[in-house]
Structures are given as C-alpha cells and as structure tokens.
C-alpha cells in the first residue's frame, strides 16, 4: 500500500512538472511584441529555399538590429518550399517572411488574401528600385503587392572552352556568341559538335532550349488576364516546342539538377547549358575541378530569364512591419550587390547595372568572363509576360512531353497534339 | 464478476443491517467501476484515433464533394470530382502503376521472407541473432537516404547496376524513364526495406510450430520439401494472412519512394511512369491546389484498399485449412 501511494505521488508530481515546463516554454519571447521592458524583442520566422546566398546578410542584419532575431528555415528546393507554405497557409499559420519561386508565384498570388498587401507597409516607396517586369511578378490581379523581387536570373550560355576546342569550334566568347545569334544557328553548331565528338553538346532540350525560347516573346501561356489562355495559339510556344524537338540530336539527355547532370558537368558529357546568373555558383560548387574551363557567351535571341523568387509576408504574421523592414533592407541595391559579388545572384535593381561594380565584375571560374555586363545586357529588353494561375501546370505538361520524346519513350510524331491534350487534362 | 459467497457466520452477525446495505452499495459501485474500467483503459487510443484517424477520413469524404483550393475558396460540386476522375487518363495510369508496383514488391518479397525465415530457423545456424538483428537495419534506415543511394545505383550513365549489365552486353537502361524498369526500381527499394520485418514475423511464427508435427510428418515419410508445403505453410496460415493484408494496405499506398525519385517534380517521371495513386493525390492536392480532386482520389484509394484486402483475405484463407 505504501509503495503504491508513493508511486502515485511521484507520477502526479512528474505530470505537474511536465505541465509547468510546457507552460513556461510557451510563453517565451516568440510573441515578444508585448514585452515592452526588453525593447520589443522580435523573432521573425524566415523560410527560404536553395541557394539564395543570403546567409551572410542574415547575420549582418541581426548584428545591426539586436532586437530582431531571425529564425531561418531552408526547405531545400523550391517545390518543397511551396508545399510547406501551402500546408502552413491552409492551416492558417505561416512564417513572417516566405520566399516563393516565380514558377509558383502565379498560383499563390491568385489567392492574395493569404498575404499581406505590401502597399500597406510601404512597398510603393521601393517599387522604382526594381526592374518593372520583375516587380510585376509579385503583383496580384487586383493590384495587391504580394511579394517583392529577389534576384533576377537573366540568361546566358555557359560553355566548356576545352571541349569546344576538341570539337574544332572557336573558344573566344565573342566568337562563340557570334556563332549562334538565332536558335537555328545554335542547332547547326550543336550538330557540328556532335559530329565531331559523338556526344551531345547541350545538357537537355527542356531547360536549355524550350525554357529559354518560350520566355523570349511578349506572351507565354496567358494573354491579357487569368481567363485568356493562349498556350495553343501563341506562336512563341509552338516555336519553342519545335526548336526543342529539333535540338534532340544535340542533347545529352541529362535532366537539370539530376545525378547524371551533376556528374556530366564534371565529366564533360555536355559542353553547353543555359546559365542564369545563379547557375554560376551551382556549377562552381558541383564541378570545382573544372575551374577555368568554362566561359560565358550570349544566349541565342539575346535576352532571357530563368528563375528568381519573391519575398512575401503571409497574412497571419504577427510582425508584418518588422518583416517588411527586413525584406526591403535585404533586397536594397547595396545588399543585392554584396550577394552578387559573393554568390553570383544577379541584382534586380537596374540602378546598379551601369556602375563600375557591375560593369567591371568578372568571374575567375568562368575564365574571367565579364559576367556583370553580360547578365545586365540579357535582362534589357525583356518584356513583362503575364503569368496566370495555372502557368506552372501548363509548363510542366508541355515540358514533360518534350522530356518523353527526349528519353526515347515516345516519338516526336504527334508530340504537339499530345502536349495540347495533356495541358487540357491538367487544367480542367 | 462474482463475489465470494462464503462468509463466516461470525462476520455476518458482526456486520449488522447498516453495513450490509453499505456493503451492497460498495459492491454495486465496485462492479460499476469494474464494468467501466475496460472502456477507460482503451479510451485514450480511441480518442486519439477518433481525432487523428477517423475524423480526417470522414472529412476527406466531405472535401471530395467540393472544388477546394487549400488557400482559397470552396465550391460544392457534388460528385463532379469522381466523374472527372473516371475520365482522367492520369488516374488510370496511376492505378496501373500502383498495382504493378504492389505486385512486384509484395509477391517476391513475401516468398523470399518465408524462405529466409525457414533458413534462419535452423538451430545449427551460427550467429543467428546477428542475422536477425541486421535484417532490420533496412527497415530503420531513413527512406530519403535509401532512395538517394538506390537512385544512384540504378543511374543511367554511372550506376553500378548498369555497369554490371554492361558486362553482360546489355545496354544502359534508364531506370527512371522506362516504365517497367522504374517499377522494378521502386519495388526493389520497397522489398529491401520490408523483407526484414516480414522475415522476423514468419520466424517468430515458425518457432511456435511444435516439433512433434514435423516428427509425425517425418515418420509418414515426408522429406524436407513436402514438410515445408504440407506442414509449415498450413501452420503459418494466420501469419501469412496477416502479412498479405498488411502488405496489400502498404503496397497500394507506396508514396515516399516515387516522390523522392520524382523530385523536383511531382509527376513521377516525364510520362508519369512511376506515379502511384498516392503521389497523384499529393500532386493534385499540394502541387495544383486541388484539394477536392485529391480527396476524391483518396476516397477511391480507400475503397480499393478495402476491396483488395478482402479479396486477399479470402484467397489466403484457402491455404490448406484442414486443421
């Protein structure tokens, strides 16, 4: 009897302590906006993904603003980030700052009520510092500003000088850029390369050809608004599709970011890949032994853009003003320049483009290519493309058909019809 | 519950009228407590199951009747999701893939587990414990790590499997692009993960079979093979039924391996080669923001699992049930 009552007392005491511990940890500075004595200690939950190159800036901001603590979560990939954000928003919660990749922006900004309209926090003041078409990607149909831009991808072609030499092609970047002013020329050069070396010149036809061409027009899958679907009639889309199918001979069929692709970069399985600014860091990290063997040439068609993201503030954030102040600092021209110099993500603030910091910037890894002016030039003349809510779904469906033909699983005959049927099923 | 009826006369006379009433009250409240106690013991599980298991299932049936954007609005559309599903080629493709991967991963795995358990049951096997424990290591390994390693092994250009196939003159197989090959890849990962679990279950059941049954069979002139088919398997019947049903339920829901192979997309390959029903559900729900459509897929998957579990149950019961 005595041992049983002692046991009960111990269990009761343990439960009480657990309860107390639970209560006290819940009341920490997480909701610090209401503890005036500590100088408004605020913790911001920041969700990013992939290699945005912002880690040093995060440390810097916290040291310059001691009352702000940043809790960082990196989801790894943009898809995982989007899925995590969807789950959080559906449950009525979310971080204070969330980065959303542009491919997903159209889906999220179609439901702008989930995010704070940044115009209420002062976004009008900073709008002019950004590229206008880049800013538009964060604006919802009703004009609400859902997110501010981060970097801009721009587009160029990274190529291996040593492999070009073996194939008997010129290696100087001006000459290489002159080899392919149009995509048809690109295919011709590719065929030459394949004949000379027996290997594919370009990594794949989906990202390096289709993805580049389809964004070079002034419309993509949508016309004027979310109900104006033009994916089947827009000649730019058909042209991109046909060019991609025409590039299959020169493709080494390695999907972007796959194992084969990473290995291929190291082993020289392909010599050319479409390279937005952020790809440079990726290449230098994945294939450090190829240092100095790469160079950057212009992309056929001259202009292009791939990637980028917006920083948003979910509606349930408890510290929207602090979050906005942090975001606008992070994406101010000075900070974007720092990120570019350290990591290669190109600034979306055009006032920097003519400055010596950009104009004289070159990359050692890429044979001292003047990447500053190259990427600045590639963002000039990009027309704002309206991206509707099912943008990504249509893009995936079309690219998958190209991928299937590239894999050899399906024939090129009737591929366009299959793509159109797949898009129709997907957007039902 | 019966109370002891033998009370000595001395105690009975001492108790008196008052205490016999309170004794009856005590007996009644004690028996009521005894009657409630079993329910109280199992209540925590059922409460948690009700909140986290039953309610979401019923809610899924409800959401399936809507056009439900997880971060937007909802509109009631009745059974439209199901009609759309019926005519959707991606659904039938995912269904075929699911069945293919289920059968490819379950049948060889359970057969292999049974033979392996028979081997491990041999008392002359040295280091038996070591084998038994190490078989569980795949089960506790992170699925992500497993998928990365297997995807690498089965890689098109640099994978070890293709290297060995190349020695025999077979060309490079793209294990994620070719439909059947991708199913074999996923099935291999699932088998590798679960064979230890099933082997140990069979092993435990094997060790429970009394030796005299085997002795009787030996006296009757049955050799090793005959003993296995006519003594071991019938004795293992309940365990086999259990593993078949659990494998059915699990196999029809294969999700993690296709998802990780499919990364960064959610379509299970460019041609949806290895997209299972669960991955299709996830793609629709979280990729395309169509919770209603995803829930409809979930409902259909639920019904499929119930139907096939019942079918497998009756099939397994046909194993020599003469005892």
Interface residues (C-beta under 8 A of the other chain):
Chain A: X77 X78 X79 X83 X86 X87 X89 X90 X107 X108 X110 X111 X113 X114 X254 X257 X259 X260 X263 X264 X269 X390 X393 X396 X399 X400 X401 X403 X404 X406 X407 X408 X409 X410 X425 X426 X428
Chain B: X69 X70 X71 X72 X84 X88 X89 X90 X151 X152 X155 X156 X157 X158 X174 X177 X178 X179 X263 X264 X265 X266 X267 X270 X271 X272 X273 X286 X287 X288 X289 X291
